[in-house]
Amino acid sequence: MMKKFNFNAATKAVLGAGLLSLAISGCGSDGKDGEDGKPGTVGTPIGAVSHLDAKIQSASIDDAGFLTINFDLSDANGTAVFELAPSDIAAVSFGRVGTEDEVGSTDLEGKPRDIWLSYFNKDKGDDHYTGSSYFQGKNCETCLTDNGDGTYTLVLDKAIDTLEKYAYDADVTNGIYLGVKANNNAGDTLVDNSFFYWQPSSDTTQDKPKALIANETCQSCHRPGQDGALSMHGGKHVTLESCTFCHTDYNSYMKDEKDDAGTVVRSYEFDGSIKGMAHEIHSHSTFNGIYPQSASNCQTCHQADEGLAMADAWKADLDTATCMNCHNSPYAVPSWHWDSENNQIAESKQNCVSCHNDPNGGVRGAESGHYLKNDKAQAAMATVTFNSMSYSADTKTVTANMTVMAGDTKVTLAQIDPTPYKYGGFTSAIVFNGVVQDDFLVNYQKVGYGNFTEGTEGSINVTIADGDFAVAKVMETEGVSVALSSQLHICFDGKGAVADCTLSEDGKVATNAGPYVPSDTAYFAVDGTMLDKSPRIQHAEMTACQQCHTTAIKHRFSNDMDGCASCHNGTRDKKGAGSSNLAYIVHSKHYVYDTDGSLFFKKTECQACHGDNGFSLSKIDPKAAPVAFGTTDAQRLSDTNEQLVVSPQTAACVSCHQAPYGLNDATAAHIKSNGGLLKEDGAPLTTLGVPASEYDMLNPAETCSTCHKDSQILEAHANWGSSH
């Protein structure tokens, strides 16, 4: 049906004129279609996306010192994003590469370091200043132009202001940090930090300057999107690189320390540089359990990386402030460096790098002091290799042979700590065990220094006799794989070189022994054939632990999880009360709060340690051996009691889910109804396990993994808050 249109007089007049013009000019049709119209821009409004990616395409500075930025905004698929609001520009910081000489902080004359200089400085009084006066879009509604196609132009209304400390320089590398923070329609906060480096005079892009540490290195512990993530100043600065734009080397101001009543008890100069804060925070966090690594282990953060132009800058010994960040107490410097009267480093010793500058002709500097001439560091880099294992069925004796190396130096028996251990046995030992179907057979067995003898070519023999140790039980179990790992300590000369051990007068302490020397767990068949890989299912890799811990795991002596599990296995209870199984021990340590009481790491972040599927219950055979969770009289094993054990899949769950918060009667009943053995009838939830002698008769038949599949486990643990 044809629609009818009503035209008013004005419309009729216009149409009439148009028709008359057409009649005068002729029809003009050539019988061809007209040109296609331009296609509409493909894109998505910001409220409908879940990820933002900003990319600066170009920048310029006018004669008055105002910055213009042209950038693109897209989603995770690279599709243009529209409708970014001025207030979504959370931060713009701006600066250039300069030298210490420009701010008067050079410590080694003639060798000024390259540093970052902000163009937006803030006066903090008394000649203190910072680079933290960044631009925020909420202060300028007219600064941002949305071009309607996913591109934007931002013209800052904030001019360069260096407080007349130094000048703008178009001939060096300049850089921009653009921080975007917006909310979508679902209420999610979207954050993106992007960066752009260029030389304005030539209008050419440049590589990132001062590339010392990769963002990813920090984020291996400060995981994006999880508790403990870098999310400073309202959650808009989420990368190390963003921090460096404001927290420049010259950042300093006076800070007040107050007591509980709010009274100022001390005022002191605060080093607000990124290195000053990182060193300070990580030094002190070591002592309260947040940062699991000694801050003196520089390479935890300063990792060698061919992709970082200045990865080795920490070795240069040009910067006293870096030393002072950690060496700032009478416990952290030699006594002759400390002025006890004024409670500070002596004035004559305050330029550390004037003496401690190895690469520049001085004495022990950062690399030698922390590594090359450091006993603890050298111990961590030493190795123990098990060369062979043989078993005599007649004498029921195992003989193992090992070689200990410190760099290129072969460590002799005289250089291994021979002293007694305070809890029995010897300080230096190897661990002997066996594995059948993923389970260790016996409680840990430390075979100590008293069983060591000199072997050929500088190697060391270890004799393990039945009776002293459960040799026959291990070696004569069908299908066994023999596991060997070390708990050795070697002795040093105080400057990182191996030395013969020196003992205290009573012979109980090796006064120059270092910490544990790590080793790989070695596996052998009963006939002495070395196995090329672990026979155990790997639920986690040591590399996951070392993202945060590097070498600092309590009494760490293993480069792999098997070395830990060899002692902390399912046969071992915790003094009769609780489990000493590795899963229980590790899970109990990974619910960490920072100094402000905020959750830093929650043990429900399964994949942080377990990778893609190491947490999977399907990896645990329901027929595997049960796990010890205590004893019937809550004492160590004796002739009068026995262990309380939990079925294997259930044990994995209750290694975290403990009463009263993570385990209740309903959950216990659910476990029992699905074939798990958790506790004796009538026993409280604080006493887990059934007597080992009754375990098989109770016929465990766990079906946990039938419902609790990998995806369900991840979903159940997602966003698990600190209130649980």
C-alpha positions in Angstrom: 0.0 0.0 0.0 1.4 3.4 -1.0 1.9 5.8 1.9 0.5 9.4 1.4 2.5 12.4 2.5 1.1 15.8 3.3 3.3 18.8 2.3 3.0 22.3 3.6 3.1 25.4 1.4 6.8 26.0 1.9 7.7 22.5 1.0 5.6 22.7 -2.1 7.4 25.8 -3.2 10.8 24.3 -2.7 9.7 21.2 -4.6 8.2 23.3 -7.4 11.4 25.2 -7.8 13.4 22.0 -7.9 11.2 20.4 -10.5 11.3 23.5 -12.6 15.1 23.5 -12.5 15.1 19.9 -13.4 12.8 20.5 -16.3 14.9 23.4 -17.6 18.2 21.3 -17.3 16.7 18.1 -18.7 16.5 14.8 -16.9 20.3 14.4 -16.8 20.1 10.6 -16.1 22.8 8.4 -17.7 21.1 5.2 -16.5 24.0 4.4 -14.1 23.8 4.1 -10.3 25.4 6.8 -8.2 28.5 6.4 -6.1 28.2 4.4 -2.9 28.1 6.4 0.3 31.1 6.1 2.7 30.7 3.2 5.1 30.0 4.0 8.8 32.9 3.6 11.2 33.1 0.2 12.8 33.5 0.5 16.6 32.0 0.1 20.1 31.1 2.6 22.7 33.3 2.5 25.8 30.4 1.3 28.0 30.1 -1.9 26.0 33.8 -3.1 26.2 35.7 -5.0 28.8 39.2 -4.1 27.8 41.0 -0.9 26.7 44.2 -0.4 24.7 45.4 3.1 24.1 48.2 3.7 21.6 49.8 7.1 21.1 50.5 7.8 17.4 52.1 11.2 17.6 52.8 14.2 19.9 54.0 17.8 19.7 54.9 20.7 22.0 54.1 24.3 21.0 56.2 27.3 21.8 54.4 27.9 25.0 55.2 24.5 26.3 51.8 22.9 25.9 51.6 19.2 24.8 49.3 17.7 22.2 48.8 14.0 22.0 47.1 12.0 19.2 46.1 8.5 20.2 43.9 5.5 19.2 41.7 3.6 21.6 40.6 0.0 20.9 39.2 -3.1 22.7 40.8 -6.5 23.1 40.0 -7.3 19.4 41.5 -4.1 18.1 38.1 -2.6 17.3 37.8 1.2 17.7 36.3 2.4 21.0 34.2 5.6 21.1 32.9 7.9 23.8 36.0 8.2 26.0 35.2 11.1 28.3 37.7 13.8 29.4 37.4 12.5 33.0 38.6 9.1 31.8 42.0 10.6 31.2 43.4 9.6 34.6 46.9 10.9 34.2 49.3 12.3 31.7 53.0 12.6 32.7 55.6 14.0 30.5 59.4 14.3 30.7 62.8 13.6 29.1 66.1 11.9 29.6 68.7 14.0 31.4 71.7 13.6 33.7 72.3 13.8 37.4 74.4 17.0 36.8 71.2 18.8 35.9 69.8 18.4 39.4 73.1 18.4 41.3 73.0 14.8 42.6 76.1 13.3 40.9 78.0 11.1 43.4 81.0 10.1 41.3 82.5 13.2 39.8 82.7 13.0 36.0 80.3 10.0 35.8 76.8 11.4 36.0 74.1 8.8 35.5 71.3 9.2 33.0 68.1 9.9 34.9 64.5 10.8 34.1 63.5 14.4 34.4 59.8 15.3 34.7 58.4 18.4 33.0 55.7 18.6 35.6 57.5 19.3 38.9 55.9 20.0 42.2 57.5 22.3 44.9 57.6 20.5 48.3 59.3 23.4 50.1 62.8 23.7 51.6 64.3 23.0 48.2 62.5 19.6 48.0 60.6 18.9 44.9 59.0 16.0 43.0 58.0 15.1 39.4 54.5 14.2 40.4 52.4 17.1 39.2 50.7 15.2 36.4 47.7 16.3 34.2 44.2 14.9 34.9 41.4 15.1 32.4 38.8 15.8 35.1 40.3 19.3 35.4 39.7 20.2 31.7 36.4 19.3 30.0 37.6 20.9 26.7 41.0 19.3 26.4 39.9 16.0 24.8 38.4 15.7 21.3 36.7 12.5 20.3 37.2 12.2 16.5 34.4 9.6 16.3 36.5 6.9 14.7 38.4 5.6 17.7 41.0 8.3 17.5 41.4 11.2 19.9 43.3 14.4 20.3 44.3 15.6 23.7 45.6 19.2 24.1 46.9 19.8 27.6 46.1 23.0 29.4 49.1 22.4 31.6 52.4 23.9 30.4 55.9 22.5 31.1 57.0 23.6 34.5 60.3 22.3 35.8 60.5 24.9 38.6 63.5 26.4 36.6 65.7 23.4 37.5 66.3 22.5 33.9 64.9 23.3 30.5 62.8 21.6 27.8 65.1 19.8 25.3 63.7 18.8 21.9 66.9 17.1 20.8 66.9 14.2 23.4 64.4 11.4 24.0 61.2 12.8 25.5 58.4 10.6 26.7 54.7 10.5 27.6 52.8 8.4 30.0 49.0 8.2 29.3 46.8 6.6 31.9 43.2 5.8 31.0 40.7 4.7 33.7 37.0 4.3 32.8 33.9 2.3 33.8 31.8 0.3 31.4 28.1 -0.3 31.7 28.6 -3.4 33.8 30.3 -1.4 36.5 33.8 -2.8 35.7 36.8 -0.5 35.9 39.0 -0.5 32.8 42.6 0.7 33.2 45.3 1.1 30.6 48.8 2.5 30.9 50.5 3.4 27.6 53.7 5.1 26.7 55.3 7.0 23.8 59.0 8.0 23.4 60.2 10.3 20.6 62.7 13.0 19.7 60.6 16.2 19.1 63.2 18.0 17.0 63.3 15.2 14.4 59.8 13.9 15.1 61.1 10.3 15.3 60.0 7.6 17.7 62.7 6.3 20.1 63.2 3.2 22.1 62.2 3.2 25.8 65.1 4.8 27.7 66.4 3.6 31.1 65.1 0.1 30.6 66.3 -1.5 33.9 63.4 -3.8 34.9 60.5 -5.1 32.9 57.0 -4.6 34.0 56.5 -8.3 33.8 59.2 -8.9 36.5 57.3 -6.9 39.0 54.0 -8.5 37.9 55.3 -12.0 38.5 54.5 -11.2 42.2 52.2 -8.2 41.7 49.9 -10.1 39.5 47.5 -7.9 37.4 43.8 -8.2 38.3 44.6 -10.0 41.6 45.3 -9.2 45.2 48.7 -7.6 45.5 48.6 -6.1 42.0 50.3 -2.8 41.3 47.4 -0.4 41.4 48.6 2.9 42.9 46.9 6.2 43.5 43.3 5.0 43.1 44.2 2.1 40.9 45.1 4.1 37.8 48.9 3.4 37.8 49.3 -0.4 37.2 52.8 -0.7 35.8 56.3 -0.1 37.0 56.9 2.1 33.9 54.1 4.5 35.0 55.7 4.9 38.4 59.0 6.0 36.9 57.5 9.1 35.3 56.7 10.8 38.6 58.9 9.0 41.1 62.1 10.3 39.5 65.6 10.1 41.1 65.4 13.6 42.6 62.0 13.1 44.3 62.4 14.0 48.0 60.3 15.7 50.7 60.1 15.9 54.5 57.8 13.4 56.1 56.4 13.2 59.7 56.4 10.1 61.8 53.5 10.2 64.3 52.6 8.2 67.3 49.2 6.6 68.0 48.0 10.0 69.4 48.9 11.8 66.2 51.8 13.6 67.7 54.9 14.1 65.4 57.8 12.2 67.0 60.2 12.5 64.1 60.6 14.4 60.8 62.9 13.0 58.2 63.8 13.4 54.5 61.9 10.8 52.4 63.4 9.4 49.2 60.4 9.3 46.9 62.2 8.0 43.9 61.0 4.7 42.5 64.2 2.9 43.5 64.1 4.5 47.0 60.5 3.3 47.6 61.0 -0.1 46.1 64.1 -0.8 48.1 62.5 0.5 51.3 59.2 -1.3 50.9 60.8 -4.6 50.0 63.5 -4.4 52.7 61.0 -4.0 55.4 58.4 -6.3 53.9 60.9 -9.1 54.2 60.6 -9.1 57.9 56.8 -9.2 58.1 56.3 -12.0 55.5 55.0 -10.0 52.6 58.1 -10.0 50.5 59.5 -13.5 50.7 63.0 -12.6 49.3 65.9 -10.9 51.0 66.2 -7.4 49.5 69.9 -8.0 49.2 69.2 -10.4 46.4 69.2 -7.7 43.8 68.6 -10.0 40.9 65.1 -11.0 42.2 64.1 -7.7 40.5 67.2 -6.8 38.4 67.1 -9.9 36.3 69.4 -10.3 33.4 67.5 -9.6 30.2 68.8 -9.0 26.7 65.7 -7.0 26.0 66.5 -4.4 28.7 69.2 -2.0 27.6 70.2 -1.2 31.2 69.6 -4.5 33.0 73.1 -4.4 34.4 72.9 -0.8 35.6 72.7 -1.9 39.3 76.3 -3.1 39.0 77.6 0.4 38.0 78.2 1.7 41.5 77.4 5.3 40.7 74.6 6.0 43.1 74.9 6.4 46.9 71.2 6.9 47.3 70.6 3.3 46.2 73.0 2.0 48.8 71.4 4.2 51.5 67.9 2.8 50.8 69.0 -0.5 52.5 72.2 0.3 54.3 70.7 2.8 56.7 71.0 1.3 60.1 73.9 0.2 62.5 73.0 -3.4 61.6 73.4 -2.8 57.8 76.9 -1.1 57.8 80.3 -1.8 59.3 80.5 -0.3 62.8 83.2 2.2 61.7 80.7 3.6 59.2 78.1 4.5 61.9 77.9 7.7 64.0 76.2 6.4 67.1 76.0 9.8 68.7 73.9 11.2 65.8 72.3 7.8 65.0 73.3 8.0 61.3 76.0 7.0 58.9 79.1 9.0 59.7 79.3 12.1 57.5 82.6 11.1 56.0 81.1 7.8 54.9 77.9 9.1 53.3 79.2 9.0 49.7 79.3 5.2 49.5 80.3 5.0 45.8 83.4 7.2 46.3 84.9 4.0 47.8 82.6 1.1 46.8 82.8 1.2 43.0 84.3 -2.0 41.6 84.0 -1.1 37.9 85.6 2.3 38.6 88.7 1.2 40.4 87.3 1.1 44.0 86.6 -1.6 46.5 83.8 -4.1 46.7 80.7 -2.7 45.1 77.1 -3.9 44.5 77.8 -7.0 42.4 80.8 -8.2 44.4 79.2 -7.3 47.8 75.9 -9.0 47.0 77.1 -11.8 44.8 80.7 -12.4 43.7 82.2 -12.0 47.2 79.1 -12.9 49.2 79.0 -16.3 50.9 75.2 -16.6 51.0 74.9 -15.8 47.3 77.7 -18.2 46.3 76.1 -21.0 48.4 72.8 -20.5 46.5 74.7 -20.9 43.2 76.6 -24.0 44.2 75.3 -27.4 43.0 75.0 -31.0 44.2 75.0 -33.7 41.6 74.2 -37.3 42.4 76.4 -39.4 40.1 75.3 -43.0 41.0 73.4 -45.2 43.4 73.9 -48.9 44.0 72.1 -51.4 46.3 73.5 -54.5 47.9 70.7 -56.9 48.7 73.0 -59.1 50.8 74.0 -56.3 53.2 70.9 -54.2 52.6 73.0 -51.2 52.1 72.8 -48.3 49.6 75.9 -46.5 48.4 75.4 -43.2 46.7 78.1 -40.9 45.1 77.8 -37.2 44.7 79.9 -34.2 43.5 79.6 -30.8 45.0 80.6 -27.8 42.9 81.0 -24.1 43.7 81.4 -22.6 40.3 84.4 -24.3 38.7 85.7 -25.4 42.2 85.1 -29.0 43.3 84.1 -28.9 47.0 86.0 -31.4 49.2 84.7 -33.3 52.3 86.7 -30.9 54.5 84.7 -28.0 53.1 81.3 -29.5 54.1 79.9 -28.5 57.5 80.5 -31.6 59.7 78.7 -30.3 62.8 75.8 -32.0 64.7 72.2 -30.7 64.1 70.5 -29.3 67.1 67.6 -31.6 66.7 69.7 -34.7 66.1 71.8 -36.0 63.3 74.1 -33.7 61.3 73.7 -30.2 59.9 74.8 -31.5 56.5 72.9 -34.5 55.1 71.3 -36.0 52.1 67.7 -37.2 52.0 67.0 -40.8 51.0 63.5 -42.0 50.1 61.5 -44.0 47.6 58.5 -43.4 45.4 55.7 -45.8 44.3 52.7 -44.6 42.3 53.3 -40.9 43.1 53.7 -41.4 46.9 56.8 -41.3 49.0 57.2 -44.4 51.1 58.6 -43.3 54.4 59.0 -40.3 56.7 62.0 -38.2 55.7 65.4 -39.8 56.3 68.4 -37.5 56.7 71.6 -39.4 56.1 74.2 -37.1 57.7 77.8 -36.2 57.4 78.9 -39.2 59.6 78.0 -41.4 56.6 80.1 -39.5 54.1 83.6 -40.6 52.9 85.9 -39.3 50.2 85.3 -40.8 46.8 87.3 -40.8 43.6 88.3 -37.6 41.8 87.0 -35.3 44.6 83.6 -36.9 44.8 81.9 -37.9 48.0 80.4 -41.4 48.9 77.4 -41.8 51.1 76.7 -45.2 52.8 73.2 -45.8 53.9 72.7 -49.0 56.0 69.5 -50.8 56.9 68.6 -50.5 60.6 69.9 -46.9 60.8 67.5 -46.1 57.9 64.6 -47.9 56.3 66.7 -49.2 53.4 65.1 -52.6 52.9 61.6 -51.1 53.1 62.4 -48.7 50.4 64.6 -50.9 48.1 62.4 -54.0 48.3 59.1 -52.4 47.6 57.8 -53.4 44.1 58.0 -50.7 41.5 60.1 -48.3 43.7 62.1 -45.4 42.4 64.9 -44.2 44.7 64.9 -40.5 45.5 68.0 -38.6 46.6 68.4 -34.9 47.3 70.8 -32.9 49.5 70.7 -30.7 52.6 74.4 -29.8 52.5 76.1 -26.7 53.9 79.6 -25.7 52.6 82.1 -23.4 54.2 83.5 -20.1 52.8 86.3 -17.6 53.5 83.9 -14.7 54.1 84.4 -13.3 50.6 82.6 -15.9 48.5 85.4 -18.4 48.1 85.1 -22.0 49.3 87.3 -22.8 52.4 87.9 -25.6 54.9 85.4 -25.5 57.7 86.4 -23.9 61.0 84.7 -25.0 64.2 83.8 -23.4 67.4 85.6 -24.6 70.5 83.0 -27.1 71.4 82.9 -28.3 67.8 79.2 -27.8 67.5 79.2 -24.8 65.0 81.0 -24.3 61.7 81.7 -20.7 62.1 82.1 -20.1 58.4 79.3 -22.3 57.0 76.9 -20.9 54.4 73.2 -21.6 54.0 71.8 -24.7 52.2 73.3 -25.6 48.9 70.4 -26.4 46.5 70.2 -29.6 44.4 68.0 -31.3 41.9 66.2 -34.4 43.1 67.8 -37.4 41.5 65.9 -40.7 40.8 67.3 -44.2 40.3 65.9 -47.6 39.6 66.8 -50.4 42.0 69.5 -51.6 39.6 71.2 -48.2 39.7 69.9 -46.9 36.3 69.4 -43.1 36.6 65.9 -42.0 35.6 65.7 -39.0 33.3 62.6 -37.4 35.0 60.5 -37.5 38.1 58.1 -40.5 38.4 55.8 -38.2 40.4 52.9 -36.2 39.0 53.9 -32.5 39.2 51.1 -30.4 40.7 53.3 -27.3 40.7 56.8 -26.4 39.4 59.5 -24.8 41.5 59.8 -22.1 38.9 56.3 -20.9 39.9 57.5 -20.5 43.5 60.7 -18.8 42.3 58.7 -16.0 40.6 58.5 -14.5 44.1 60.8 -16.5 46.3 63.9 -16.8 44.0 66.2 -18.7 46.4 64.6 -17.6 49.7 62.3 -20.5 50.7 62.8 -21.6 54.3 65.5 -24.2 54.5 65.3 -24.5 50.7 67.7 -27.1 49.4 65.9 -28.2 46.3 65.5 -26.9 42.8 62.3 -28.8 42.4 59.1 -29.6 44.3 60.1 -33.2 44.8 63.0 -32.2 47.1 60.4 -30.5 49.3 57.9 -33.3 49.1 60.5 -35.9 49.9 60.4 -34.6 53.5 56.9 -33.0 53.6 55.2 -36.1 52.3 52.0 -37.9 53.1 53.6 -40.1 55.7 54.6 -37.2 58.0 52.4 -35.5 60.6 53.1 -32.3 62.3 54.3 -33.4 65.8 51.1 -35.5 66.0 48.8 -32.5 65.6 48.0 -31.5 62.0 49.6 -32.4 58.7 53.2 -31.8 57.5 52.3 -32.7 53.9 53.6 -30.2 51.4 50.2 -29.1 50.2 49.1 -28.3 53.8 52.4 -26.4 54.6 52.4 -24.3 51.5 48.7 -23.5 51.5 48.9 -22.4 55.2 51.6 -19.9 54.3 49.9 -18.2 51.3 47.2 -16.0 52.8 49.2 -12.8 53.3 48.3 -9.3 54.4 50.4 -6.2 53.8 51.4 -3.8 56.5 48.2 -1.9 56.2 46.1 -5.0 56.8 45.0 -5.4 53.1 45.1 -8.8 51.5 48.2 -9.1 49.3 48.1 -12.8 48.3 45.2 -15.2 48.7 45.8 -18.9 48.5 42.7 -19.3 46.3 44.6 -17.9 43.3 45.2 -21.5 42.2 46.8 -20.8 38.9 49.4 -18.4 40.3 51.2 -21.5 41.6 49.6 -24.5 39.9 49.7 -23.3 36.3 46.9 -24.3 34.0 45.8 -27.5 35.7 48.1 -28.5 38.5 45.2 -27.9 41.0 43.1 -30.5 39.2 41.7 -33.2 41.4 41.7 -35.6 38.5 45.5 -35.7 38.8 45.1 -37.4 42.2 44.4 -41.1 42.0 41.7 -42.0 44.5 43.6 -45.2 45.1 46.8 -43.2 46.1 48.1 -43.5 49.6 46.2 -41.5 52.3 47.8 -38.4 53.9 48.7 -38.2 57.6 46.9 -35.4 59.5 48.0 -36.3 63.0 48.0 -39.1 65.5 45.5 -40.8 67.8 46.9 -39.1 70.9 48.2 -35.9 69.2 51.8 -36.9 69.9 54.7 -38.0 67.7 54.4 -41.6 66.5 55.2 -44.2 69.2 54.3 -47.8 70.1 51.1 -46.7 71.8 49.4 -44.7 69.0 49.0 -44.5 65.2 48.5 -41.9 62.6 45.2 -40.4 61.6 45.0 -40.3 57.8 42.7 -38.6 55.2 41.9 -40.0 51.7 44.0 -38.3 49.0 41.6 -36.1 47.1 39.9 -35.0 50.3 43.4 -34.3 51.8 44.0 -31.8 48.9 40.8 -30.0 49.7 41.3 -29.8 53.5 44.9 -28.7 53.1 43.1 -25.3 52.6 39.6 -25.8 53.9 40.1 -25.9 57.6 37.5 -25.4 60.3 35.9 -23.2 61.4 35.9 -20.9 58.3 36.6 -23.3 55.4 35.1 -26.5 56.8 31.7 -27.3 58.5 29.7 -30.3 59.4 27.6 -30.1 56.2 30.8 -30.1 54.1 32.2 -33.0 56.1 29.0 -35.0 55.5 29.1 -34.2 51.8 32.7 -35.5 51.6 31.7 -38.7 53.4 28.7 -39.3 51.2 30.9 -39.1 48.1 33.4 -41.7 49.3 36.0 -39.6 51.1 37.5 -40.4 54.5 37.8 -37.2 56.5 37.4 -38.0 60.2 36.1 -40.5 62.7 32.4 -40.4 63.5 31.8 -38.0 66.4 35.3 -36.5 66.2 35.5 -32.7 66.0 36.4 -31.0 62.8 39.7 -29.9 64.4 40.8 -33.6 64.5 40.9 -34.8 61.0 41.7 -38.4 59.9 40.8 -42.0 60.6 43.3 -44.4 62.2 45.6 -45.8 59.6 44.8 -49.4 60.6 41.2 -48.9 59.8 41.7 -47.0 56.5 41.5 -49.9 54.0 38.6 -51.6 55.9 36.6 -48.4 55.5 36.9 -48.8 51.7 37.4 -45.2 50.5 36.0 -44.6 47.1 36.3 -40.9 46.4 34.4 -39.4 43.5 35.3 -35.7 44.2 36.7 -35.0 40.7 33.5 -36.2 39.1 31.8 -32.9 40.0 34.7 -30.8 41.1 36.2 -30.4 37.6 38.9 -27.8 36.8 36.5 -25.1 35.6 34.2 -25.6 38.6 37.2 -25.3 41.0 38.4 -22.1 39.3 34.9 -20.6 39.4 34.3 -21.5 43.0 37.6 -19.9 44.0 37.3 -16.7 41.9 37.0 -13.4 43.7 37.2 -15.2 47.0 37.4 -12.3 49.4 39.3 -11.7 52.6 36.1 -12.1 54.7 35.9 -15.8 54.0 
